[in-house]
Amino acid sequence: MPAQSSTIDLVEIIKQDYQNFPNEQTYSIYAENVYFEDPLNKLQGIARYQKMISFLNRIYFENRSFSSSGSMCFLTHKRSLTARGVVLIRC
């Protein structure tokens, strides 16, 4: 039973992180060799992951929904990138 409790706690931490995304992230839950992949990036290592999240602080995120199933978490959001007051990307 402790493993299930730990998984639930981890899901709650990730859920809270994504509510605040990309600010106030709990990096301590990730392994030093964390691997991240999305359609634009592939990277490994906590330092590179933190650097990517730091870059994302320049992008506005509007979280739309969060759900979890077992150890998987899903987030949908709207984002835009603004530079010098001009919206460059909105999706």
ABEGO torsion letter per residue (X at the ends): XAAAAAAAAAAAAAAAAAAAOABGBBAAABBAABBBBBAABBBBEAAAAAAAAAAAAABBBBBABBBBBEABBBBBBBBBBBBGGBBABBX
